[in-house]
Amino acid sequence: MATLSLGVSSLRPLGDRVFVKVSQAEEKTAGGILLPDTAKEKPQVGEVVQVGSGKRNDDGSYQQMEVKVGDKVLYSKYGGTDIKLGNEDYILLREQDILAVVS
């Protein structure tokens, strides 16, 4: 999946989308071996930065989002769109791509 670089200072997700700041990948293994950039796995944990208004129901009302700003979440490995703002990595996901809230 390609990474999208944007030159904007803010981004507001629409509908049932969630904007997540990606956690940094592990620099070394549990045994202490340093990992090169090519061997690092894509992180699946991040912090919710913004949430959309929610999914629209058939009657026109909105279904409330289950996650909120500040939640640490586990998301699907291949879901969403990777976005780079400045030197920070983010991912834009649908709420259904979030698997769990991590505490």
N, CA, C and O atoms as a GROMACS GRO file, in nm:
protein
  412
    1MET      N    1   0.085  -0.117   0.000
    1MET     CA    2   0.000   0.000   0.000
    1MET      C    3   0.089   0.124   0.000
    1MET      O    4   0.187   0.129   0.075
    2ALA      N    5   0.058   0.221  -0.080
    2ALA     CA    6   0.137   0.343  -0.091
    2ALA      C    7   0.106   0.438   0.024
    2ALA      O    8  -0.004   0.438   0.079
    3THR      N    9   0.205   0.519   0.058
    3THR     CA   10   0.187   0.620   0.161
    3THR      C   11   0.156   0.753   0.095
    3THR      O   12   0.221   0.791  -0.002
    4LEU      N   13   0.058   0.822   0.147
    4LEU     CA   14   0.016   0.952   0.096
    4LEU      C   15   0.080   1.060   0.181
    4LEU      O   16   0.064   1.058   0.303
    5SER      N   17   0.153   1.154   0.120
    5SER     CA   18   0.213   1.266   0.193
    5SER      C   19   0.128   1.390   0.167
    5SER      O   20   0.099   1.424   0.053
    6LEU      N   21   0.090   1.456   0.275
    6LEU     CA   22   0.007   1.575   0.265
    6LEU      C   23   0.079   1.695   0.323
    6LEU      O   24   0.153   1.683   0.421
    7GLY      N   25   0.057   1.810   0.265
    7GLY     CA   26   0.116   1.933   0.314
    7GLY      C   27   0.015   2.018   0.388
    7GLY      O   28   0.014   2.140   0.372
    8VAL      N   29  -0.069   1.956   0.470
    8VAL     CA   30  -0.170   2.029   0.547
    8VAL      C   31  -0.138   2.017   0.695
    8VAL      O   32  -0.062   1.929   0.736
    9SER      N   33  -0.196   2.106   0.775
    9SER     CA   34  -0.167   2.102   0.918
    9SER      C   35  -0.270   2.023   0.997
    9SER      O   36  -0.242   1.980   1.109
   10SER      N   37  -0.389   2.002   0.940
   10SER     CA   38  -0.491   1.925   1.012
   10SER      C   39  -0.575   1.846   0.912
   10SER      O   40  -0.578   1.876   0.792
   11LEU      N   41  -0.642   1.746   0.965
   11LEU     CA   42  -0.724   1.660   0.882
   11LEU      C   43  -0.844   1.617   0.965
   11LEU      O   44  -0.826   1.576   1.080
   12ARG      N   45  -0.965   1.625   0.911
   12ARG     CA   46  -1.086   1.585   0.982
   12ARG      C   47  -1.151   1.470   0.907
   12ARG      O   48  -1.195   1.488   0.793
   13PRO      N   49  -1.159   1.351   0.970
   13PRO     CA   50  -1.220   1.237   0.902
   13PRO      C   51  -1.372   1.254   0.891
   13PRO      O   52  -1.435   1.319   0.975
   14LEU      N   53  -1.429   1.196   0.786
   14LEU     CA   54  -1.572   1.203   0.762
   14LEU      C   55  -1.637   1.069   0.792
   14LEU      O   56  -1.572   0.964   0.786
   15GLY      N   57  -1.765   1.073   0.824
   15GLY     CA   58  -1.842   0.950   0.845
   15GLY      C   59  -1.788   0.864   0.957
   15GLY      O   60  -1.761   0.913   1.067
   16ASP      N   61  -1.771   0.734   0.929
   16ASP     CA   62  -1.726   0.640   1.032
   16ASP      C   63  -1.575   0.617   1.025
   16ASP      O   64  -1.527   0.508   1.057
   17ARG      N   65  -1.501   0.717   0.982
   17ARG     CA   66  -1.355   0.704   0.972
   17ARG      C   67  -1.286   0.757   1.097
   17ARG      O   68  -1.337   0.846   1.166
   18VAL      N   69  -1.169   0.701   1.125
   18VAL     CA   70  -1.091   0.735   1.243
   18VAL      C   71  -0.948   0.766   1.198
   18VAL      O   72  -0.891   0.692   1.118
   19PHE      N   73  -0.891   0.874   1.249
   19PHE     CA   74  -0.755   0.917   1.217
   19PHE      C   75  -0.666   0.878   1.334
   19PHE      O   76  -0.684   0.926   1.446
   20VAL      N   77  -0.568   0.789   1.309
   20VAL     CA   78  -0.486   0.730   1.414
   20VAL      C   79  -0.339   0.763   1.393
   20VAL      O   80  -0.288   0.750   1.281
   21LYS      N   81  -0.270   0.805   1.500
   21LYS     CA   82  -0.126   0.825   1.495
   21LYS      C   83  -0.061   0.691   1.522
   21LYS      O   84  -0.085   0.629   1.625
   22VAL      N   85   0.022   0.646   1.428
   22VAL     CA   86   0.083   0.514   1.435
   22VAL      C   87   0.196   0.513   1.538
   22VAL      O   88   0.279   0.604   1.541
   23SER      N   89   0.199   0.409   1.623
   23SER     CA   90   0.308   0.392   1.718
   23SER      C   91   0.435   0.353   1.644
   23SER      O   92   0.428   0.294   1.536
   24GLN      N   93   0.549   0.384   1.700
   24GLN     CA   94   0.676   0.352   1.637
   24GLN      C   95   0.700   0.201   1.637
   24GLN      O   96   0.661   0.131   1.731
   25ALA      N   97   0.764   0.151   1.533
   25ALA     CA   98   0.798   0.009   1.522
   25ALA      C   99   0.910  -0.024   1.620
   25ALA      O  100   0.991   0.062   1.655
   26GLU      N  101   0.915  -0.149   1.662
   26GLU     CA  102   1.018  -0.193   1.755
   26GLU      C  103   1.156  -0.181   1.690
   26GLU      O  104   1.175  -0.222   1.575
   27GLU      N  105   1.250  -0.124   1.764
   27GLU     CA  106   1.387  -0.106   1.714
   27GLU      C  107   1.472  -0.232   1.732
   27GLU      O  108   1.565  -0.256   1.655
   28LYS      N  109   1.438  -0.312   1.834
   28LYS     CA  110   1.514  -0.436   1.855
   28LYS      C  111   1.424  -0.546   1.909
   28LYS      O  112   1.315  -0.519   1.960
   29THR      N  113   1.471  -0.668   1.897
   29THR     CA  114   1.395  -0.784   1.942
   29THR      C  115   1.403  -0.799   2.093
   29THR      O  116   1.479  -0.728   2.158
   30ALA      N  117   1.325  -0.891   2.148
   30ALA     CA  118   1.328  -0.916   2.292
   30ALA      C  119   1.465  -0.964   2.336
   30ALA      O  120   1.504  -0.943   2.451
   31GLY      N  121   1.540  -1.028   2.246
   31GLY     CA  122   1.674  -1.075   2.278
   31GLY      C  123   1.781  -0.969   2.265
   31GLY      O  124   1.898  -0.995   2.295
   32GLY      N  125   1.744  -0.849   2.219
   32GLY     CA  126   1.839  -0.738   2.210
   32GLY      C  127   1.901  -0.718   2.073
   32GLY      O  128   1.993  -0.638   2.060
   33ILE      N  129   1.855  -0.787   1.972
   33ILE     CA  130   1.910  -0.774   1.838
   33ILE      C  131   1.847  -0.652   1.770
   33ILE      O  132   1.724  -0.642   1.763
   34LEU      N  133   1.929  -0.561   1.720
   34LEU     CA  134   1.879  -0.443   1.650
   34LEU      C  135   1.825  -0.482   1.513
   34LEU      O  136   1.886  -0.560   1.441
   35LEU      N  137   1.708  -0.426   1.478
   35LEU     CA  138   1.644  -0.458   1.351
   35LEU      C  139   1.670  -0.348   1.249
   35LEU      O  140   1.654  -0.230   1.280
   36PRO      N  141   1.710  -0.384   1.126
   36PRO     CA  142   1.720  -0.283   1.021
   36PRO      C  143   1.581  -0.241   0.974
   36PRO      O  144   1.484  -0.312   1.000
   37ASP      N  145   1.570  -0.128   0.908
   37ASP     CA  146   1.440  -0.077   0.862
   37ASP      C  147   1.365  -0.176   0.776
   37ASP      O  148   1.242  -0.181   0.781
   38THR      N  149   1.436  -0.255   0.697
   38THR     CA  150   1.370  -0.349   0.606
   38THR      C  151   1.309  -0.468   0.680
   38THR      O  152   1.222  -0.536   0.625
   39ALA      N  153   1.353  -0.496   0.802
   39ALA     CA  154   1.302  -0.611   0.877
   39ALA      C  155   1.192  -0.574   0.976
   39ALA      O  156   1.132  -0.662   1.036
   40LYS      N  157   1.165  -0.446   0.993
   40LYS     CA  158   1.063  -0.403   1.088
   40LYS      C  159   0.924  -0.430   1.031
   40LYS      O  160   0.898  -0.407   0.913
   41GLU      N  161   0.835  -0.480   1.118
   41GLU     CA  162   0.698  -0.503   1.077
   41GLU      C  163   0.617  -0.376   1.092
   41GLU      O  164   0.647  -0.292   1.177
   42LYS      N  165   0.515  -0.362   1.011
   42LYS     CA  166   0.426  -0.246   1.019
   42LYS      C  167   0.352  -0.253   1.153
   42LYS      O  168   0.290  -0.355   1.184
   43PRO      N  169   0.358  -0.145   1.233
   43PRO     CA  170   0.287  -0.147   1.362
   43PRO      C  171   0.136  -0.157   1.342
   43PRO      O  172   0.083  -0.112   1.240
   44GLN      N  173   0.067  -0.215   1.439
   44GLN     CA  174  -0.077  -0.229   1.434
   44GLN      C  175  -0.144  -0.160   1.552
   44GLN      O  176  -0.262  -0.179   1.577
   45VAL      N  177  -0.066  -0.078   1.624
   45VAL     CA  178  -0.119  -0.009   1.741
   45VAL      C  179  -0.096   0.140   1.721
   45VAL      O  180   0.007   0.183   1.670
   46GLY      N  181  -0.195   0.219   1.762
   46GLY     CA  182  -0.181   0.363   1.752
   46GLY      C  183  -0.278   0.434   1.844
   46GLY      O  184  -0.361   0.371   1.910
   47GLU      N  185  -0.268   0.568   1.845
   47GLU     CA  186  -0.354   0.649   1.930
   47GLU      C  187  -0.451   0.728   1.842
   47GLU      O  188  -0.411   0.790   1.744
   48VAL      N  189  -0.579   0.725   1.878
   48VAL     CA  190  -0.682   0.796   1.803
   48VAL      C  191  -0.661   0.947   1.820
   48VAL      O  192  -0.656   0.998   1.932
   49VAL      N  193  -0.649   1.017   1.707
   49VAL     CA  194  -0.628   1.161   1.707
   49VAL      C  195  -0.757   1.235   1.676
   49VAL      O  196  -0.786   1.338   1.739
   50GLN      N  197  -0.835   1.185   1.581
   50GLN     CA  198  -0.963   1.246   1.542
   50GLN      C  199  -1.061   1.135   1.505
   50GLN      O  200  -1.021   1.029   1.458
   51VAL      N  201  -1.188   1.161   1.525
   51VAL     CA  202  -1.292   1.067   1.482
   51VAL      C  203  -1.396   1.143   1.399
   51VAL      O  204  -1.416   1.263   1.418
   52GLY      N  205  -1.459   1.072   1.308
   52GLY     CA  206  -1.564   1.131   1.227
   52GLY      C  207  -1.695   1.140   1.304
   52GLY      O  208  -1.699   1.112   1.424
   53SER      N  209  -1.799   1.180   1.236
   53SER     CA  210  -1.930   1.200   1.302
   53SER      C  211  -2.003   1.069   1.327
   53SER      O  212  -2.099   1.067   1.405
   54GLY      N  213  -1.962   0.961   1.265
   54GLY     CA  214  -2.026   0.832   1.284
   54GLY      C  215  -2.096   0.786   1.157
   54GLY      O  216  -2.112   0.862   1.062
   55LYS      N  217  -2.137   0.662   1.158
   55LYS     CA  218  -2.205   0.603   1.043
   55LYS      C  219  -2.350   0.651   1.039
   55LYS      O  220  -2.417   0.655   1.142
   56ARG      N  221  -2.397   0.688   0.921
   56ARG     CA  222  -2.535   0.736   0.905
   56ARG      C  223  -2.628   0.616   0.892
   56ARG      O  224  -2.604   0.526   0.811
   57ASN      N  225  -2.733   0.616   0.973
   57ASN     CA  226  -2.834   0.510   0.969
   57ASN      C  227  -2.934   0.538   0.857
   57ASN      O  228  -2.932   0.646   0.798
   58ASP      N  229  -3.020   0.441   0.828
   58ASP     CA  230  -3.120   0.455   0.722
   58ASP      C  231  -3.218   0.571   0.748
   58ASP      O  232  -3.269   0.631   0.654
   59ASP      N  233  -3.243   0.600   0.876
   59ASP     CA  234  -3.337   0.708   0.909
   59ASP      C  235  -3.270   0.846   0.911
   59ASP      O  236  -3.335   0.945   0.944
   60GLY      N  237  -3.141   0.853   0.878
   60GLY     CA  238  -3.070   0.981   0.872
   60GLY      C  239  -2.995   1.018   0.999
   60GLY      O  240  -2.916   1.112   0.998
   61SER      N  241  -3.017   0.944   1.108
   61SER     CA  242  -2.945   0.972   1.231
   61SER      C  243  -2.805   0.911   1.224
   61SER      O  244  -2.777   0.828   1.137
   62TYR      N  245  -2.719   0.952   1.314
   62TYR     CA  246  -2.583   0.900   1.317
   62TYR      C  247  -2.566   0.799   1.429
   62TYR      O  248  -2.616   0.819   1.540
   63GLN      N  249  -2.494   0.691   1.400
   63GLN     CA  250  -2.459   0.593   1.501
   63GLN      C  251  -2.334   0.644   1.572
   63GLN      O  252  -2.236   0.679   1.506
   64GLN      N  253  -2.336   0.649   1.703
   64GLN     CA  254  -2.224   0.702   1.779
   64GLN      C  255  -2.100   0.613   1.762
   64GLN      O  256  -2.110   0.491   1.758
   65MET      N  257  -1.982   0.677   1.754
   65MET     CA  258  -1.856   0.604   1.740
   65MET      C  259  -1.821   0.535   1.872
   65MET      O  260  -1.846   0.589   1.979
   66GLU      N  261  -1.762   0.414   1.863
   66GLU     CA  262  -1.724   0.340   1.983
   66GLU      C  263  -1.589   0.384   2.038
   66GLU      O  264  -1.560   0.359   2.155
   67VAL      N  265  -1.507   0.447   1.956
   67VAL     CA  266  -1.376   0.495   2.002
   67VAL      C  267  -1.381   0.647   2.015
   67VAL      O  268  -1.463   0.713   1.952
   68LYS      N  269  -1.292   0.700   2.097
   68LYS     CA  270  -1.285   0.845   2.115
   68LYS      C  271  -1.140   0.890   2.108
   68LYS      O  272  -1.048   0.808   2.114
   69VAL      N  273  -1.120   1.019   2.095
   69VAL     CA  274  -0.986   1.076   2.088
   69VAL      C  275  -0.909   1.038   2.214
   69VAL      O  276  -0.960   1.049   2.325
   70GLY      N  277  -0.785   0.992   2.195
   70GLY     CA  278  -0.700   0.952   2.307
   70GLY      C  279  -0.696   0.803   2.331
   70GLY      O  280  -0.608   0.755   2.402
   71ASP      N  281  -0.791   0.726   2.274
   71ASP     CA  282  -0.790   0.580   2.290
   71ASP      C  283  -0.670   0.520   2.217
   71ASP      O  284  -0.636   0.564   2.107
   72LYS      N  285  -0.608   0.421   2.278
   72LYS     CA  286  -0.502   0.345   2.212
   72LYS      C  287  -0.569   0.222   2.152
   72LYS      O  288  -0.635   0.146   2.224
   73VAL      N  289  -0.553   0.202   2.021
   73VAL     CA  290  -0.628   0.097   1.952
   73VAL      C  291  -0.536   0.001   1.877
   73VAL      O  292  -0.424   0.036   1.837
   74LEU      N  293  -0.587  -0.120   1.859
   74LEU     CA  294  -0.524  -0.223   1.776
   74LEU      C  295  -0.608  -0.230   1.650
   74LEU      O  296  -0.729  -0.248   1.657
   75TYR      N  297  -0.544  -0.217   1.533
   75TYR     CA  298  -0.618  -0.215   1.407
   75TYR      C  299  -0.568  -0.321   1.312
   75TYR      O  300  -0.460  -0.376   1.329
   76SER      N  301  -0.648  -0.348   1.210
   76SER     CA  302  -0.619  -0.448   1.109
   76SER      C  303  -0.488  -0.415   1.036
   76SER      O  304  -0.462  -0.299   1.006
   77LYS      N  305  -0.409  -0.516   1.010
   77LYS     CA  306  -0.277  -0.495   0.951
   77LYS      C  307  -0.282  -0.431   0.813
   77LYS      O  308  -0.198  -0.345   0.783
   78TYR      N  309  -0.375  -0.468   0.730
   78TYR     CA  310  -0.378  -0.418   0.593
   78TYR      C  311  -0.496  -0.323   0.567
   78TYR      O  312  -0.530  -0.297   0.452
   79GLY      N  313  -0.556  -0.270   0.672
   79GLY     CA  314  -0.669  -0.179   0.655
   79GLY      C  315  -0.622  -0.034   0.649
   79GLY      O  316  -0.512  -0.002   0.694
   80GLY      N  317  -0.704   0.051   0.595
   80GLY     CA  318  -0.680   0.194   0.599
   80GLY      C  319  -0.584   0.248   0.495
   80GLY      O  320  -0.533   0.175   0.410
   81THR      N  321  -0.561   0.379   0.504
   81THR     CA  322  -0.472   0.451   0.414
   81THR      C  323  -0.360   0.515   0.496
   81THR      O  324  -0.387   0.592   0.588
   82ASP      N  325  -0.236   0.483   0.463
   82ASP     CA  326  -0.121   0.542   0.532
   82ASP      C  327  -0.104   0.686   0.489
   82ASP      O  328  -0.108   0.716   0.370
   83ILE      N  329  -0.083   0.776   0.586
   83ILE     CA  330  -0.067   0.919   0.559
   83ILE      C  331   0.053   0.969   0.637
   83ILE      O  332   0.072   0.933   0.753
   84LYS      N  333   0.133   1.054   0.572
   84LYS     CA  334   0.248   1.114   0.639
   84LYS      C  335   0.224   1.265   0.645
   84LYS      O  336   0.212   1.330   0.541
   85LEU      N  337   0.217   1.320   0.766
   85LEU     CA  338   0.204   1.463   0.788
   85LEU      C  339   0.330   1.510   0.857
   85LEU      O  340   0.357   1.473   0.971
   86GLY      N  341   0.409   1.592   0.789
   86GLY     CA  342   0.538   1.632   0.844
   86GLY      C  343   0.627   1.510   0.854
   86GLY      O  344   0.650   1.441   0.755
   87ASN      N  345   0.677   1.482   0.976
   87ASN     CA  346   0.760   1.361   0.994
   87ASN      C  347   0.686   1.255   1.076
   87ASN      O  348   0.748   1.160   1.123
   88GLU      N  349   0.555   1.270   1.093
   88GLU     CA  350   0.474   1.176   1.170
   88GLU      C  351   0.395   1.085   1.076
   88GLU      O  352   0.351   1.128   0.969
   89ASP      N  353   0.377   0.960   1.118
   89ASP     CA  354   0.299   0.863   1.040
   89ASP      C  355   0.160   0.846   1.101
   89ASP      O  356   0.146   0.832   1.223
   90TYR      N  357   0.059   0.849   1.016
   90TYR     CA  358  -0.080   0.832   1.057
   90TYR      C  359  -0.145   0.729   0.966
   90TYR      O  360  -0.089   0.693   0.862
   91ILE      N  361  -0.263   0.683   1.007
   91ILE     CA  362  -0.342   0.595   0.922
   91ILE      C  363  -0.488   0.637   0.936
   91ILE      O  364  -0.536   0.665   1.045
   92LEU      N  365  -0.558   0.640   0.823
   92LEU     CA  366  -0.700   0.674   0.820
   92LEU      C  367  -0.777   0.544   0.800
   92LEU      O  368  -0.763   0.479   0.696
   93LEU      N  369  -0.858   0.506   0.899
   93LEU     CA  370  -0.928   0.378   0.900
   93LEU      C  371  -1.078   0.396   0.909
   93LEU      O  372  -1.127   0.499   0.955
   94ARG      N  373  -1.150   0.296   0.864
   94ARG     CA  374  -1.293   0.289   0.897
   94ARG      C  375  -1.301   0.230   1.038
   94ARG      O  376  -1.212   0.157   1.080
   95GLU      N  377  -1.406   0.263   1.109
   95GLU     CA  378  -1.420   0.213   1.246
   95GLU      C  379  -1.421   0.060   1.249
   95GLU      O  380  -1.373   0.001   1.346
   96GLN      N  381  -1.474  -0.004   1.146
   96GLN     CA  382  -1.480  -0.150   1.142
   96GLN      C  383  -1.341  -0.215   1.133
   96GLN      O  384  -1.328  -0.334   1.163
   97ASP      N  385  -1.237  -0.139   1.092
   97ASP     CA  386  -1.101  -0.191   1.085
   97ASP      C  387  -1.030  -0.190   1.219
   97ASP      O  388  -0.921  -0.245   1.232
   98ILE      N  389  -1.092  -0.128   1.321
   98ILE     CA  390  -1.034  -0.126   1.455
   98ILE      C  391  -1.079  -0.254   1.525
   98ILE      O  392  -1.198  -0.284   1.534
   99LEU      N  393  -0.982  -0.329   1.575
   99LEU     CA  394  -1.010  -0.460   1.635
   99LEU      C  395  -1.035  -0.451   1.784
   99LEU      O  396  -1.118  -0.525   1.837
  100ALA      N  397  -0.963  -0.361   1.855
  100ALA     CA  398  -0.976  -0.353   2.000
  100ALA      C  399  -0.921  -0.221   2.052
  100ALA      O  400  -0.838  -0.157   1.988
  101VAL      N  401  -0.969  -0.182   2.170
  101VAL     CA  402  -0.912  -0.069   2.242
  101VAL      C  403  -0.816  -0.129   2.344
  101VAL      O  404  -0.854  -0.216   2.423
  102VAL      N  405  -0.692  -0.081   2.343
  102VAL     CA  406  -0.586  -0.136   2.429
  102VAL      C  407  -0.573  -0.045   2.551
  102VAL      O  408  -0.569   0.078   2.538
  103SER      N  409  -0.565  -0.106   2.670
  103SER     CA  410  -0.549  -0.024   2.790
  103SER      C  411  -0.416  -0.048   2.856
  103SER      O  412  -0.386   0.013   2.959
   0.00000   0.00000   0.00000
